[in-house]
Amino acid sequence: MFKININSQSFLCSNENNLVQAARAQMVKVPCACVGGGCGICKVKVISGQYEMDTYAKSALSDEEAEKGYVLLCKTRPLSDLQIELIS
């Protein structure tokens, strides 16, 4: 299990679940809508840690954003503890 810190909240997540699934299971509110990688509502920035992302729509997250550390919570699985920043 990895510790996920989002601003002032934290929760645990295994690499078998995406971050939205784990947050919801632990009653932590995170931005999400479609949960399919198509809308971009759950876009956040990873400040530190390792992760992997499943397939998502390029309209929701551009290659340039992904290179800068932005991810979609619904398509991201942790490979280590993560420090995440919510974006406006």
Residue frames as a rotation matrix with the C-alpha (Angstrom) as fourth column:
MET 1
0.579 0.815 0.000 0.00
0.815 -0.579 0.000 0.00
0.000 0.000 -1.000 0.00
PHE 2
-0.546 -0.733 0.406 1.18
0.743 -0.647 -0.170 3.46
0.388 0.209 0.898 -0.84
LYS 3
-0.070 0.471 -0.879 0.33
0.709 -0.596 -0.376 6.72
-0.701 -0.650 -0.292 0.93
ILE 4
-0.255 0.121 0.959 -1.27
0.829 -0.483 0.281 9.30
0.498 0.867 0.023 -1.33
ASN 5
-0.330 0.106 -0.938 -1.21
0.624 -0.721 -0.301 12.94
-0.708 -0.685 0.172 -0.15
ILE 6
-0.223 0.344 0.912 -3.50
0.803 -0.466 0.372 15.40
0.553 0.815 -0.172 -1.94
ASN 7
0.002 0.105 0.994 -3.19
-0.258 -0.961 0.102 18.88
0.966 -0.257 0.025 -0.47
SER 8
-0.418 -0.180 0.890 -4.24
-0.884 -0.144 -0.444 18.36
0.209 -0.973 -0.099 3.18
GLN 9
0.650 0.691 0.317 -5.86
-0.728 0.686 -0.003 14.94
-0.220 -0.229 0.948 2.68
SER 10
-0.558 -0.790 -0.254 -4.29
-0.829 0.544 0.129 11.50
0.036 0.283 -0.959 2.53
PHE 11
0.663 0.686 0.300 -5.37
-0.675 0.721 -0.158 7.94
-0.324 -0.098 0.941 1.80
LEU 12
-0.337 -0.759 0.558 -3.84
-0.381 0.652 0.656 4.56
-0.861 0.009 -0.508 0.99
CYS 13
0.671 0.513 -0.536 -3.81
-0.694 0.180 -0.697 2.95
-0.261 0.839 0.477 -2.45
SER 14
0.122 -0.601 0.790 -2.38
0.185 0.795 0.577 -0.28
-0.975 0.076 0.208 -3.83
ASN 15
-0.663 -0.404 -0.630 -1.04
-0.518 -0.360 0.776 -0.46
-0.540 0.841 0.030 -7.37
GLU 16
-0.807 0.457 0.375 -4.05
0.573 0.760 0.306 -2.64
-0.145 0.462 -0.875 -8.24
ASN 17
0.308 0.938 -0.158 -6.50
0.881 -0.344 -0.325 0.28
-0.359 -0.039 -0.932 -7.89
ASN 18
-0.181 -0.302 0.936 -6.62
0.599 -0.789 -0.138 3.67
0.780 0.536 0.323 -9.50
LEU 19
-0.937 -0.343 -0.061 -6.51
0.260 -0.573 -0.777 6.72
0.231 -0.745 0.626 -7.28
VAL 20
-0.434 0.857 0.278 -10.22
-0.744 -0.515 0.425 7.55
0.507 -0.022 0.861 -7.62
GLN 21
0.278 0.537 -0.796 -11.25
-0.012 0.831 0.557 4.04
0.961 -0.145 0.237 -6.55
ALA 22
-0.347 -0.511 -0.787 -9.03
0.766 0.330 -0.552 4.14
0.542 -0.794 0.277 -3.47
ALA 23
-0.962 0.006 0.274 -10.07
-0.127 -0.896 -0.425 7.67
0.243 -0.444 0.862 -2.48
ARG 24
-0.139 0.990 0.031 -13.77
-0.691 -0.119 0.713 6.85
0.709 0.078 0.701 -2.78
ALA 25
0.208 0.186 -0.960 -13.36
0.316 0.916 0.246 3.63
0.926 -0.355 0.131 -0.77
GLN 26
-0.436 -0.474 -0.765 -11.80
0.876 -0.027 -0.482 5.67
0.207 -0.880 0.427 2.04
MET 27
0.510 0.833 -0.215 -14.34
0.857 -0.515 0.041 8.51
-0.076 -0.205 -0.976 1.83
VAL 28
-0.365 -0.656 -0.661 -11.80
0.383 -0.753 0.536 11.05
-0.849 -0.057 0.526 0.55
LYS 29
0.731 0.682 -0.019 -13.34
0.310 -0.357 -0.881 13.53
-0.608 0.639 -0.472 -1.88
VAL 30
-0.555 -0.829 -0.068 -11.40
0.252 -0.245 0.936 14.02
-0.793 0.502 0.345 -5.09
PRO 31
-0.056 0.544 -0.837 -12.53
-0.763 -0.564 -0.315 15.68
-0.644 0.621 0.447 -8.32
CYS 32
-0.915 -0.185 0.357 -13.99
0.086 0.777 0.623 13.16
-0.393 0.601 -0.696 -10.75
ALA 33
-0.138 0.892 -0.430 -16.82
-0.849 -0.330 -0.413 12.85
-0.510 0.308 0.803 -13.24
CYS 34
0.431 0.399 -0.809 -16.68
-0.848 0.485 -0.213 10.27
0.308 0.778 0.547 -16.01
VAL 35
0.295 -0.462 0.836 -14.12
-0.595 0.596 0.539 7.93
-0.748 -0.657 -0.099 -14.35
GLY 36
0.767 0.013 0.642 -13.15
0.402 0.770 -0.495 6.79
-0.501 0.637 0.585 -17.84
GLY 37
-0.234 -0.969 -0.080 -10.29
0.584 -0.205 0.786 9.11
-0.778 0.137 0.614 -18.74
GLY 38
-0.212 0.219 0.953 -12.31
0.962 -0.126 0.243 11.22
0.174 0.968 -0.184 -21.13
CYS 39
0.702 0.670 0.241 -13.36
0.621 -0.742 0.254 14.41
0.349 -0.029 -0.937 -19.35
GLY 40
-0.211 -0.902 0.377 -10.25
0.447 -0.432 -0.783 15.71
0.869 0.003 0.495 -17.56
ILE 41
0.628 0.525 0.575 -12.13
-0.261 -0.554 0.791 16.76
0.733 -0.646 -0.211 -14.41
CYS 42
0.971 -0.226 -0.077 -9.78
0.173 0.446 0.878 14.66
-0.164 -0.866 0.472 -12.25
LYS 43
0.431 -0.859 0.277 -6.58
0.434 -0.072 -0.898 16.18
0.791 0.507 0.342 -13.68
VAL 44
0.966 -0.244 -0.087 -3.98
-0.013 -0.382 0.924 16.85
-0.259 -0.891 -0.373 -10.97
LYS 45
0.459 -0.881 -0.120 -0.22
-0.542 -0.170 -0.823 17.38
0.704 0.442 -0.555 -10.79
VAL 46
0.835 -0.306 -0.458 2.09
0.512 0.736 0.443 14.81
0.201 -0.605 0.771 -9.24
ILE 47
0.773 -0.567 0.284 4.73
-0.616 -0.778 0.125 16.66
0.150 -0.271 -0.951 -7.21
SER 48
-0.394 -0.911 0.122 6.68
-0.919 0.387 -0.079 13.56
0.025 -0.143 -0.989 -6.21
GLY 49
-0.046 0.282 0.958 6.50
-0.389 0.879 -0.277 9.79
-0.920 -0.385 0.069 -6.53
GLN 50
-0.921 -0.291 -0.260 6.25
-0.367 0.415 0.833 7.14
-0.134 0.862 -0.489 -9.21
TYR 51
-0.015 0.974 0.226 3.07
-0.344 0.207 -0.916 6.06
-0.939 -0.091 0.332 -11.00
GLU 52
-0.945 -0.128 0.300 1.69
0.237 0.358 0.903 4.51
-0.223 0.925 -0.308 -14.15
MET 53
-0.327 0.859 -0.394 -1.30
-0.634 -0.508 -0.582 5.58
-0.701 0.060 0.711 -16.20
ASP 54
-0.242 0.402 0.883 -3.75
0.601 0.777 -0.189 3.49
-0.762 0.485 -0.429 -18.18
THR 55
-0.696 0.024 0.717 -5.08
0.682 -0.288 0.672 4.60
0.223 0.957 0.184 -21.57
TYR 56
-0.089 0.641 -0.762 -6.91
0.531 -0.617 -0.581 7.93
-0.843 -0.456 -0.286 -21.59
ALA 57
0.655 0.402 0.639 -8.27
0.755 -0.342 -0.559 10.46
-0.006 0.849 -0.528 -24.10
LYS 58
-0.448 -0.877 0.173 -5.69
0.888 -0.459 -0.029 12.95
0.105 0.141 0.984 -25.38
SER 59
-0.075 0.501 0.862 -8.40
0.216 -0.836 0.504 15.61
0.973 0.224 -0.046 -25.20
ALA 60
0.891 0.417 -0.182 -8.47
0.226 -0.058 0.972 15.13
0.395 -0.907 -0.146 -21.41
LEU 61
0.621 -0.775 -0.112 -4.68
-0.040 -0.175 0.984 15.20
-0.783 -0.607 -0.140 -20.93
SER 62
0.877 -0.327 -0.352 -2.22
-0.427 -0.194 -0.883 16.30
0.220 0.925 -0.310 -23.59
ASP 63
0.580 -0.758 -0.300 1.21
0.646 0.652 -0.398 14.75
0.497 0.037 0.867 -24.08
GLU 64
-0.206 -0.665 0.718 2.76
0.042 -0.739 -0.672 18.05
0.978 -0.109 0.180 -22.97
GLU 65
0.361 0.422 0.832 0.77
-0.808 -0.303 0.505 18.01
0.465 -0.855 0.231 -19.72
ALA 66
0.985 0.013 -0.172 1.69
0.053 0.928 0.370 14.38
0.164 -0.373 0.913 -19.06
GLU 67
0.224 -0.974 0.016 5.39
0.601 0.125 -0.790 15.22
0.767 0.187 0.613 -19.57
LYS 68
-0.318 -0.289 0.903 5.04
-0.370 -0.839 -0.399 17.98
0.873 -0.461 0.161 -16.93
GLY 69
-0.981 -0.155 -0.115 3.66
0.024 0.494 -0.869 15.52
0.192 -0.856 -0.481 -14.34
TYR 70
-0.347 0.928 0.135 -0.07
-0.918 -0.307 -0.252 16.00
-0.193 -0.211 0.958 -14.80
VAL 71
-0.990 0.096 -0.104 -2.20
0.077 0.981 0.176 12.87
0.119 0.166 -0.979 -14.50
LEU 72
-0.085 0.995 0.060 -5.84
-0.654 -0.101 0.750 11.80
0.752 0.024 0.659 -14.43
LEU 73
-0.434 -0.077 0.898 -6.74
-0.872 0.288 -0.397 10.35
-0.228 -0.955 -0.192 -11.03
CYS 74
0.532 0.783 0.322 -9.12
-0.655 0.621 -0.431 7.85
-0.537 0.019 0.843 -12.62
LYS 75
0.922 -0.214 -0.324 -6.36
-0.141 0.592 -0.793 6.38
0.362 0.777 0.516 -14.82
THR 76
0.037 -0.969 0.243 -3.39
-0.655 -0.207 -0.727 6.53
0.755 -0.132 -0.642 -12.43
ARG 77
0.905 0.110 -0.410 -2.03
0.195 0.752 0.630 3.74
0.377 -0.651 0.659 -10.25
PRO 78
0.659 -0.677 0.327 0.76
-0.750 -0.564 0.344 4.41
-0.049 -0.472 -0.880 -7.74
LEU 79
0.563 -0.603 -0.566 4.14
0.220 0.769 -0.600 2.69
0.797 0.213 0.565 -7.82
SER 80
-0.630 -0.668 -0.397 5.31
0.624 -0.130 -0.771 4.56
0.463 -0.733 0.499 -4.69
ASP 81
-0.036 0.543 -0.839 3.99
0.772 -0.518 -0.368 7.09
-0.635 -0.661 -0.400 -2.20
LEU 82
-0.247 0.021 0.969 2.66
0.833 -0.506 0.223 10.14
0.495 0.862 0.108 -4.07
GLN 83
-0.434 0.173 -0.884 2.43
0.427 -0.825 -0.371 13.85
-0.793 -0.538 0.285 -3.31
ILE 84
-0.366 0.447 0.816 -0.33
0.900 -0.051 0.432 15.35
0.235 0.893 -0.384 -5.49
GLU 85
-0.819 0.113 -0.563 -1.51
0.091 -0.943 -0.321 18.90
-0.567 -0.314 0.762 -5.99
LEU 86
0.159 0.927 0.339 -5.07
0.823 0.065 -0.564 19.75
-0.546 0.369 -0.753 -6.99
ILE 87
-0.911 -0.388 0.140 -5.31
0.396 -0.724 0.565 22.24
-0.118 0.570 0.813 -9.85
SER 88
-0.345 0.804 -0.485 -8.02
-0.151 -0.558 -0.816 24.78
-0.927 -0.208 0.314 -10.57
